[in-house]
Amino acid sequence: MAMEYFQVNLPKTFLPFINRAKGQDIDAKVKVSLAIGMFAEKQVTLARAAELAEMPLEDFIDLLKSKNLPWMEYTEEHLQDDRQAISELMSSKEENDG
């Protein structure tokens, strides 16, 4: 399936910032920057952001790390699971100590 494209016009004031981004050419740099932004805004998943940036997932994670951007999310569900596990461990320890 052929990929469809659209064109965006940006003021030249963006150019110095785009040139600092990772990528072979301006198009690649803009793709990576947009993918990072969409991931940071939680509009796309990590895997989808890497795909949009046309980068292997591992490379995209390394890029996020190099920019001190969190790539893994610790959700409320994770917190509840951890609290439950800690509670169970503490109960088990108290039973064994008692």
HELIX and SHEET records of a PDB file:
HELIX    1   1 LYS A   12  PHE A   14  5                                   3    
HELIX    2   2 LEU A   15  ARG A   20  1                                   6    
HELIX    3   3 ILE A   26  ALA A   40  1                                  15    
HELIX    4   4 LEU A   46  LEU A   52  1                                   7    
HELIX    5   5 LEU A   57  SER A   66  1                                  10    
HELIX    6   6 GLU A   76  ASP A   97  1                                  22    
END                                                                             
